[in-house]
Amino acid sequence: MEYDVVIVGGGPAGLSAAIRLKQLAAKAGRELSVCLIEKGSEIGAHILSGAVMDPRAISELLPDWKAQGAPLNTPVSEDRFLFLSETGSLKTPDFLLPGCFRNHGNYVVSLGNVCRWLGQQAEALGVELFAGFAGAEVLYDDKGAVRGVATGDMGIDRAGAQSAAWQPGIELLAKYTLFAEGCRGHLGKQLEQKYALRENVDPQVYGIGLKELWEVKPEKHQPGLVVHTAGWPLATDTYGGSFLYHLENNQVAVGFVVGLGYTNPYLSPFEEFQRYKTHPAIRSFLEGGRRISYGARAISAGGLQSLPKLVFPGGALIGDDAGFLNASRIKGSHGAIHTGMLAANAAFEAIAAERSGDELAAYPEAFRQGWLFDELYRARNFKPWMSKGLYMGTLMVGIDQIVFGGKAPWTLRHDHADHESLLNKRDAKPIAYPKPDGVLSFDRLSSVYLSNTNHNEDQPVHLRLKDPAVPIELNLERYDAPEQRYCPAGVYEIVRAEDGSSPRLQINAQNCVHCKTCDIKDPSQNIVWVTPEGGGGPNYPNM
């Protein structure tokens, strides 16, 4: 199937690019065919974010979004930033709160619902939108330029053979292909390697964000309240923090982010999240409520220093597939929408000039000239400073943001990738996590149940091991198998037989919530996440 533009990924970046292309075509009075594929069962099914949304970019894309009924229903009413100790909390005075933690004018949203609404706008404009189809392979022409993507075959059994339900994948060919797969995109990662897009830039660094949606008692609900915390339960040398956002309908989004550069192999982001909710300052909101959804997703946090080259022959990376999240603001959706629009502008201009298959140089140039570059430039030292520890990081971020306004005459670097940071288990202190109480804290499997995750079990395992010996001979021996703990869905288990024979790694791929943490944090980069059959994975209702 041939199109002018193919877009891989139905998040805010991909949908905004599709909408913008159709807007430009309508304004110019010309036909332009746009196809968007999304691996989730529907638009929004795989979308997970805090989320407090800056409306700047959506106002550029659709100025009348409010009149059209966009689900930005809850303006931020109050900001609180707390430093937690094990039993107490200290609120940062408003006058000491850096601008990045001020949310006046922003909205507490379900990003999944925002994407569903954007999908409706895209379809109304004539975008061909196909959910349940994963982009499994990049297609190249004989000159090495991207000419489109192929969706994955359906109905391949566990042994790799065609089952009775087999359907071949489809080749989607285009003049330009935009990749909007989100953080650690499967195809984006391949493109970075093929075209050396990460040459002369810092390694990308990541966090894992875990989130639950709660329905709380009406008397505990404060629509628009935004609470961020730092400190307990994480050690002071470990980057991370929490969010607690009050939406409409007595719902509260509660979440925890842990930087994946942590050093202790015994650390479990999931368990840290569960005990965070037992803190007096947090449990007071949740007690008497009920948990209604759970999910997890990695986020790109390297910022400006870690952005790859954005374009290559025949295509471009947009949104978090490139890493446009602003870690200091804990926001990425406005950057995703904005970069989707910029890439769409460049692609439309090129097609109007009867070009195809070349580099869309106008896209990165427009980014460098625009407001998002300035925002990320001001935030560039946040993650490097905070990675140096809670106390020093807080002090230096305060100086960087309040004294210098984000324009200090230095730029700190990310000098290593997250998978290189783990200590040998003999040099690390085990962490004793409390058992879940089933009221505020829960186990992994009951949590995965709430994510509505489902995969056809008779399909090849989509979590591939380059060397099947590494999990036992290296990871277990040196790091006590950290994949058991960094995975938020119980995918990886070390199984020991009753007869005392050698342990083995069991991969429960059907539990996978597509967070990509294993692909990022595995210390030998032995685990490779590939796309499972389209439509598989979580089905988030409103995350």
KAZI-V914961 format. One record per pair of residues at least 4 apart in sequence whose ideal C-beta (glycine too) atoms are under 6 Angstrom apart, sorted by sequence separation. I is the first residue (numbers start at 1). J is the second residue. D is the distance in whole Angstrom. If there is no record, write none. Layout:
# KAZI-V914961
i=I j=J d=D
i=I j=J d=D
This chain:
# KAZI-V914961
i=10 j=14 d=5
i=12 j=16 d=6
i=41 j=45 d=5
i=55 j=59 d=5
i=59 j=63 d=6
i=64 j=68 d=6
i=92 j=96 d=5
i=97 j=101 d=5
i=123 j=127 d=6
i=140 j=144 d=6
i=141 j=145 d=5
i=157 j=161 d=5
i=162 j=166 d=4
i=181 j=185 d=3
i=191 j=195 d=6
i=216 j=220 d=5
i=234 j=238 d=4
i=247 j=251 d=4
i=283 j=287 d=5
i=302 j=306 d=3
i=317 j=321 d=5
i=332 j=336 d=6
i=362 j=366 d=6
i=381 j=385 d=5
i=388 j=392 d=5
i=389 j=393 d=6
i=393 j=397 d=6
i=397 j=401 d=6
i=398 j=402 d=5
i=399 j=403 d=5
i=400 j=404 d=6
i=404 j=408 d=4
i=416 j=420 d=5
i=423 j=427 d=5
i=437 j=441 d=5
i=442 j=446 d=5
i=469 j=473 d=5
i=470 j=474 d=5
i=471 j=475 d=5
i=472 j=476 d=5
i=474 j=478 d=6
i=475 j=479 d=5
i=482 j=486 d=6
i=483 j=487 d=6
i=487 j=491 d=5
i=497 j=501 d=5
i=517 j=521 d=6
i=518 j=522 d=6
i=522 j=526 d=6
i=532 j=536 d=4
i=9 j=14 d=4
i=10 j=15 d=6
i=25 j=30 d=6
i=38 j=43 d=6
i=40 j=45 d=3
i=65 j=70 d=4
i=84 j=89 d=5
i=92 j=97 d=6
i=109 j=114 d=5
i=122 j=127 d=4
i=192 j=197 d=4
i=216 j=221 d=5
i=262 j=267 d=5
i=277 j=282 d=5
i=278 j=283 d=6
i=311 j=316 d=5
i=317 j=322 d=4
i=320 j=325 d=6
i=326 j=331 d=5
i=350 j=355 d=4
i=368 j=373 d=5
i=388 j=393 d=5
i=401 j=406 d=6
i=423 j=428 d=5
i=436 j=441 d=4
i=442 j=447 d=5
i=448 j=453 d=6
i=476 j=481 d=4
i=487 j=492 d=5
i=522 j=527 d=4
i=40 j=46 d=4
i=123 j=129 d=6
i=141 j=147 d=5
i=157 j=163 d=5
i=192 j=198 d=5
i=234 j=240 d=5
i=246 j=252 d=5
i=310 j=316 d=6
i=367 j=373 d=6
i=436 j=442 d=5
i=475 j=481 d=5
i=7 j=14 d=5
i=25 j=32 d=4
i=58 j=65 d=5
i=82 j=89 d=5
i=83 j=90 d=5
i=122 j=129 d=6
i=181 j=188 d=6
i=310 j=317 d=5
i=325 j=332 d=3
i=386 j=393 d=4
i=436 j=443 d=5
i=496 j=503 d=5
i=138 j=146 d=6
i=139 j=147 d=5
i=155 j=163 d=5
i=179 j=187 d=6
i=245 j=253 d=4
i=385 j=393 d=5
i=400 j=408 d=5
i=484 j=492 d=6
i=82 j=91 d=6
i=139 j=148 d=5
i=179 j=188 d=5
i=483 j=492 d=4
i=494 j=503 d=5
i=495 j=504 d=5
i=518 j=527 d=5
i=7 j=17 d=6
i=155 j=165 d=4
i=244 j=254 d=5
i=519 j=529 d=4
i=7 j=18 d=6
i=21 j=32 d=6
i=81 j=92 d=4
i=138 j=149 d=6
i=139 j=150 d=6
i=155 j=166 d=4
i=230 j=241 d=4
i=258 j=269 d=4
i=324 j=335 d=4
i=385 j=396 d=4
i=495 j=506 d=5
i=155 j=167 d=6
i=229 j=241 d=6
i=243 j=255 d=5
i=310 j=322 d=6
i=320 j=332 d=6
i=385 j=397 d=5
i=21 j=34 d=5
i=137 j=150 d=4
i=154 j=167 d=4
i=229 j=242 d=5
i=347 j=360 d=6
i=481 j=494 d=5
i=493 j=506 d=4
i=516 j=529 d=6
i=135 j=149 d=4
i=242 j=256 d=5
i=346 j=360 d=4
i=153 j=168 d=6
i=228 j=243 d=6
i=324 j=339 d=5
i=382 j=397 d=6
i=5 j=21 d=6
i=18 j=34 d=5
i=81 j=97 d=6
i=136 j=152 d=4
i=153 j=169 d=5
i=241 j=257 d=6
i=307 j=323 d=6
i=346 j=362 d=4
i=152 j=169 d=5
i=227 j=244 d=4
i=240 j=257 d=6
i=256 j=273 d=4
i=306 j=323 d=6
i=319 j=336 d=4
i=346 j=363 d=4
i=491 j=508 d=5
i=18 j=36 d=5
i=133 j=151 d=4
i=134 j=152 d=5
i=151 j=169 d=4
i=240 j=258 d=4
i=150 j=169 d=5
i=151 j=170 d=5
i=226 j=245 d=6
i=240 j=259 d=6
i=381 j=400 d=5
i=81 j=101 d=5
i=239 j=259 d=3
i=256 j=276 d=5
i=300 j=320 d=5
i=319 j=339 d=6
i=343 j=363 d=5
i=491 j=511 d=5
i=150 j=171 d=5
i=225 j=246 d=4
i=302 j=323 d=6
i=318 j=339 d=5
i=342 j=363 d=5
i=490 j=511 d=5
i=491 j=512 d=5
i=14 j=36 d=6
i=318 j=340 d=5
i=489 j=511 d=5
i=79 j=102 d=6
i=149 j=172 d=6
i=223 j=246 d=6
i=300 j=323 d=4
i=514 j=537 d=5
i=79 j=103 d=5
i=148 j=172 d=5
i=222 j=246 d=5
i=238 j=262 d=5
i=342 j=366 d=5
i=489 j=513 d=5
i=148 j=173 d=4
i=221 j=246 d=6
i=300 j=325 d=5
i=318 j=343 d=5
i=342 j=367 d=6
i=513 j=538 d=5
i=10 j=36 d=6
i=147 j=173 d=6
i=148 j=174 d=5
i=299 j=325 d=6
i=301 j=327 d=4
i=76 j=103 d=4
i=316 j=343 d=5
i=4 j=32 d=5
i=10 j=38 d=3
i=378 j=406 d=3
i=384 j=412 d=4
i=4 j=33 d=5
i=5 j=34 d=5
i=6 j=35 d=5
i=7 j=36 d=4
i=8 j=37 d=6
i=148 j=177 d=6
i=221 j=250 d=5
i=3 j=33 d=4
i=76 j=106 d=5
i=146 j=177 d=5
i=380 j=411 d=6
i=381 j=412 d=5
i=486 j=517 d=5
i=487 j=518 d=6
i=3 j=35 d=5
i=75 j=107 d=6
i=218 j=250 d=6
i=10 j=43 d=5
i=74 j=108 d=4
i=216 j=250 d=6
i=242 j=276 d=6
i=338 j=372 d=5
i=471 j=505 d=4
i=72 j=107 d=4
i=215 j=250 d=6
i=483 j=518 d=6
i=486 j=521 d=5
i=11 j=47 d=6
i=215 j=251 d=6
i=216 j=252 d=5
i=72 j=109 d=6
i=335 j=372 d=5
i=214 j=252 d=5
i=233 j=272 d=5
i=213 j=253 d=6
i=448 j=489 d=5
i=71 j=113 d=5
i=212 j=254 d=5
i=233 j=275 d=5
i=71 j=114 d=6
i=233 j=276 d=5
i=314 j=357 d=5
i=211 j=255 d=4
i=313 j=357 d=6
i=316 j=360 d=5
i=463 j=507 d=5
i=16 j=61 d=5
i=445 j=490 d=6
i=71 j=117 d=6
i=209 j=255 d=6
i=210 j=256 d=5
i=313 j=359 d=6
i=444 j=490 d=4
i=461 j=507 d=6
i=463 j=509 d=5
i=70 j=117 d=5
i=316 j=363 d=6
i=462 j=509 d=6
i=209 j=257 d=5
i=311 j=359 d=5
i=461 j=509 d=5
i=138 j=187 d=5
i=311 j=360 d=5
i=207 j=257 d=5
i=208 j=258 d=6
i=474 j=524 d=6
i=52 j=103 d=5
i=328 j=379 d=4
i=54 j=106 d=5
i=135 j=187 d=6
i=207 j=259 d=5
i=311 j=363 d=6
i=326 j=379 d=5
i=457 j=510 d=5
i=52 j=106 d=5
i=53 j=107 d=5
i=206 j=260 d=4
i=310 j=364 d=5
i=328 j=382 d=4
i=424 j=478 d=6
i=425 j=479 d=6
i=470 j=524 d=6
i=327 j=382 d=6
i=425 j=480 d=4
i=455 j=510 d=5
i=52 j=108 d=6
i=53 j=109 d=5
i=205 j=261 d=6
i=327 j=383 d=5
i=470 j=526 d=4
i=422 j=479 d=5
i=51 j=109 d=5
i=467 j=526 d=6
i=51 j=111 d=4
i=453 j=513 d=6
i=466 j=526 d=5
i=208 j=269 d=5
i=465 j=526 d=6
i=49 j=111 d=4
i=451 j=513 d=5
i=210 j=273 d=5
i=448 j=511 d=5
i=47 j=111 d=5
i=464 j=528 d=5
i=47 j=112 d=4
i=220 j=285 d=5
i=464 j=530 d=6
i=44 j=112 d=4
i=47 j=115 d=5
i=462 j=530 d=5
i=462 j=532 d=4
i=44 j=115 d=5
i=217 j=288 d=5
i=43 j=115 d=6
i=44 j=116 d=4
i=214 j=286 d=6
i=304 j=376 d=4
i=43 j=116 d=5
i=216 j=289 d=4
i=303 j=376 d=6
i=304 j=377 d=6
i=215 j=289 d=6
i=459 j=533 d=5
i=214 j=289 d=5
i=215 j=290 d=5
i=43 j=119 d=4
i=303 j=379 d=6
i=304 j=380 d=5
i=214 j=291 d=5
i=215 j=292 d=6
i=303 j=380 d=5
i=455 j=532 d=6
i=456 j=533 d=6
i=212 j=291 d=5
i=213 j=292 d=5
i=213 j=293 d=4
i=455 j=536 d=4
i=212 j=294 d=5
i=301 j=383 d=5
i=211 j=295 d=6
i=453 j=538 d=5
i=210 j=296 d=5
i=451 j=538 d=4
i=452 j=539 d=4
i=43 j=131 d=6
i=209 j=297 d=6
i=42 j=131 d=5
i=208 j=298 d=5
i=209 j=299 d=5
i=36 j=127 d=6
i=41 j=132 d=5
i=206 j=298 d=5
i=207 j=299 d=5
i=34 j=127 d=5
i=35 j=128 d=5
i=36 j=129 d=5
i=37 j=130 d=5
i=38 j=131 d=5
i=207 j=301 d=5
i=39 j=134 d=4
i=206 j=301 d=6
i=37 j=133 d=4
i=204 j=300 d=6
i=205 j=301 d=5
i=205 j=302 d=5
i=37 j=135 d=6
i=204 j=302 d=5
i=422 j=523 d=5
i=19 j=121 d=6
i=204 j=306 d=5
i=418 j=520 d=6
i=419 j=521 d=6
i=15 j=118 d=4
i=19 j=122 d=5
i=22 j=125 d=4
i=202 j=305 d=4
i=418 j=521 d=6
i=15 j=119 d=6
i=18 j=122 d=5
i=22 j=126 d=6
i=202 j=306 d=5
i=419 j=523 d=5
i=419 j=525 d=6
i=15 j=122 d=5
i=18 j=127 d=4
i=198 j=308 d=5
i=197 j=308 d=4
i=197 j=309 d=4
i=302 j=414 d=6
i=184 j=298 d=6
i=183 j=298 d=5
i=183 j=299 d=5
i=192 j=308 d=5
i=183 j=300 d=5
i=195 j=312 d=4
i=204 j=323 d=6
i=103 j=226 d=5
i=8 j=135 d=4
i=188 j=317 d=6
i=188 j=321 d=4
i=185 j=321 d=4
i=35 j=172 d=6
i=108 j=245 d=5
i=183 j=320 d=5
i=177 j=315 d=4
i=178 j=316 d=6
i=179 j=317 d=5
i=180 j=318 d=5
i=182 j=320 d=5
i=108 j=247 d=5
i=176 j=315 d=6
i=180 j=319 d=5
i=178 j=318 d=6
i=181 j=321 d=5
i=8 j=149 d=6
i=180 j=321 d=6
i=6 j=148 d=5
i=179 j=321 d=5
i=84 j=229 d=5
i=86 j=232 d=5
i=77 j=224 d=3
i=78 j=225 d=5
i=79 j=226 d=5
i=80 j=227 d=5
i=81 j=228 d=5
i=82 j=229 d=5
i=83 j=230 d=6
i=84 j=231 d=4
i=85 j=232 d=6
i=239 j=386 d=5
i=76 j=224 d=5
i=83 j=231 d=5
i=84 j=232 d=4
i=239 j=387 d=5
i=74 j=223 d=5
i=75 j=224 d=6
i=74 j=224 d=5
i=76 j=226 d=5
i=237 j=389 d=5
i=236 j=389 d=6
i=294 j=447 d=4
i=236 j=390 d=4
i=286 j=440 d=6
i=294 j=450 d=4
i=295 j=451 d=5
i=261 j=418 d=5
i=265 j=422 d=5
i=283 j=440 d=6
i=293 j=450 d=5
i=294 j=451 d=5
i=260 j=418 d=4
i=263 j=421 d=5
i=261 j=421 d=5
i=263 j=423 d=5
i=265 j=425 d=6
i=17 j=178 d=5
i=266 j=428 d=6
i=271 j=433 d=4
i=278 j=440 d=5
i=48 j=211 d=6
i=265 j=428 d=6
i=277 j=440 d=5
i=264 j=428 d=5
i=266 j=430 d=5
i=178 j=343 d=5
i=266 j=431 d=5
i=6 j=172 d=5
i=14 j=180 d=3
i=13 j=180 d=4
i=274 j=441 d=4
i=6 j=174 d=4
i=145 j=313 d=4
i=146 j=314 d=3
i=5 j=174 d=5
i=11 j=180 d=6
i=145 j=314 d=4
i=146 j=315 d=4
i=1 j=172 d=5
i=2 j=173 d=5
i=3 j=174 d=5
i=4 j=175 d=5
i=5 j=176 d=5
i=6 j=177 d=5
i=7 j=178 d=5
i=8 j=179 d=5
i=9 j=180 d=4
i=11 j=182 d=6
i=176 j=347 d=5
i=9 j=181 d=4
i=8 j=181 d=6
i=74 j=247 d=5
i=52 j=226 d=6
i=74 j=248 d=5
i=73 j=248 d=5
i=175 j=351 d=6
i=175 j=356 d=4
i=89 j=281 d=4
i=296 j=488 d=4
i=50 j=243 d=5
i=84 j=279 d=6
i=82 j=281 d=6
i=205 j=414 d=5
i=202 j=413 d=6
i=203 j=414 d=5
i=145 j=357 d=4
i=202 j=414 d=4
i=206 j=418 d=6
i=205 j=418 d=6
i=203 j=417 d=4
i=265 j=479 d=4
i=265 j=480 d=6
i=265 j=482 d=4
i=268 j=485 d=4
i=296 j=513 d=6
i=298 j=515 d=5
i=270 j=488 d=5
i=295 j=513 d=6
i=297 j=515 d=5
i=298 j=516 d=5
i=296 j=515 d=4
i=298 j=517 d=5
i=111 j=333 d=6
i=298 j=520 d=6
i=100 j=328 d=4
i=100 j=329 d=5
i=295 j=538 d=6
i=295 j=540 d=6
i=48 j=295 d=5
i=295 j=543 d=5
i=48 j=297 d=4
i=293 j=543 d=6
i=260 j=520 d=6
i=260 j=521 d=5
i=61 j=337 d=6
i=54 j=331 d=6
i=57 j=334 d=4
i=56 j=334 d=6
i=210 j=488 d=6
i=58 j=337 d=6
i=53 j=333 d=5
i=54 j=334 d=4
i=57 j=337 d=4
i=61 j=341 d=6
i=57 j=338 d=4
i=158 j=458 d=5
i=160 j=460 d=6
i=157 j=458 d=5
i=98 j=401 d=4
i=156 j=459 d=6
i=98 j=402 d=6
i=13 j=318 d=4
i=13 j=319 d=3
i=208 j=517 d=5
i=206 j=520 d=5
i=12 j=333 d=5
i=16 j=337 d=4
i=20 j=341 d=5
i=13 j=336 d=4
i=17 j=340 d=4
i=21 j=344 d=5
i=12 j=336 d=4
i=16 j=340 d=4
i=20 j=344 d=4
i=24 j=348 d=4
i=12 j=337 d=5
i=16 j=341 d=6
i=17 j=343 d=6
i=13 j=340 d=4
i=17 j=344 d=4
i=21 j=348 d=6
i=184 j=516 d=4
i=184 j=519 d=6
i=184 j=520 d=6
i=5 j=347 d=6
i=186 j=531 d=6
i=4 j=351 d=6
i=152 j=531 d=6
i=154 j=533 d=6
i=152 j=534 d=6
i=136 j=531 d=5
i=134 j=531 d=4
i=134 j=534 d=4
i=133 j=534 d=5
i=132 j=534 d=5
i=132 j=535 d=4
i=112 j=540 d=5
i=113 j=542 d=5
i=112 j=542 d=5
i=112 j=543 d=5
i=110 j=542 d=4
i=46 j=537 d=6
i=48 j=540 d=6
i=41 j=535 d=4
i=45 j=539 d=5
i=39 j=534 d=6
i=48 j=543 d=5
i=41 j=539 d=6
